[in-house]
């Protein structure tokens, strides 16, 4: 159970940081492209990032559960390769 939660937390953290980097980059581009936003760029960037940081945390946690692949949930057992004529080590 702890390994499953750890894997979910790692996936959620990866999704959270990646999406926040993308959203921050998009916000910077939006502020620099539209001249009407430039005088208050600091306020706009702060507001956009605050909303993104709050909204993305639960989204990333839920997405972490959906992305968690089935083979990672179960213990993986070693099997002999079908291409090998005989195993090099006993399994």
C-alpha positions in Angstrom: 0.0 0.0 0.0 2.8 2.4 0.9 4.6 1.6 -2.4 1.4 2.3 -4.3 1.0 5.6 -2.6 4.6 6.5 -3.1 4.3 5.8 -6.8 1.1 7.8 -7.0 2.8 10.8 -5.3 5.8 10.6 -7.6 3.5 10.6 -10.7 1.4 13.5 -9.2 4.5 15.5 -8.5 5.8 15.0 -12.0 2.5 16.0 -13.5 2.1 19.0 -11.1 5.5 20.5 -11.9 5.3 19.9 -15.6 1.9 21.4 -16.0 2.8 24.4 -13.8 6.0 25.1 -15.9 3.9 24.9 -19.1 1.2 27.3 -17.6 3.8 29.7 -16.3 5.4 29.8 -19.8 2.0 30.4 -21.4 1.3 33.2 -18.9 4.6 34.9 -19.7 3.9 34.7 -23.4 0.4 36.0 -22.9 1.6 39.0 -20.9 4.3 39.8 -23.4 2.1 39.3 -26.5 -0.8 41.5 -25.3 0.4 45.1 -24.7 -2.5 45.9 -22.5 -1.3 43.4 -19.9 2.3 44.6 -19.8 1.9 47.5 -17.3 0.6 45.1 -14.7 2.6 42.1 -15.7 3.6 41.2 -12.1 0.0 41.2 -10.9 -1.2 39.1 -13.8 1.6 36.6 -13.5 1.1 36.3 -9.8 -2.6 35.9 -10.1 -2.4 33.3 -12.9 0.3 31.2 -11.1 -1.6 31.4 -7.7 -4.7 30.0 -9.4 -2.7 27.3 -11.2 -0.8 26.2 -8.1 -4.1 25.8 -6.2 -6.1 24.2 -8.9 -3.4 21.8 -10.2 -2.6 20.1 -6.9 -5.9 18.1 -6.6 -6.0 17.5 -10.4 -2.5 16.1 -10.4 -3.3 13.8 -7.4 -6.3 12.4 -9.1 -4.5 12.1 -12.4 -1.7 10.2 -10.6 -4.1 7.4 -9.7 -5.4 7.2 -13.3 -1.9 7.1 -14.8 -0.6 4.5 -12.4 -0.1 1.4 -14.6 -1.4 -2.0 -13.6 2.0 -3.8 -13.8 3.4 -1.4 -11.3 0.7 -2.2 -8.8 1.5 -5.9 -8.8 4.8 -7.5 -8.0 6.7 -8.3 -11.2 8.1 -11.9 -11.4 11.1 -12.9 -13.5 10.2 -15.1 -16.4 12.4 -16.9 -18.9 12.6 -15.3 -22.3 10.9 -17.2 -25.1 13.8 -16.4 -27.3 16.4 -18.1 -25.0 17.1 -21.8 -25.6 18.0 -22.4 -22.0 18.3 -19.9 -19.1 21.7 -18.7 -18.1 20.6 -18.6 -14.4 18.1 -20.7 -12.6 14.9 -18.9 -12.0 
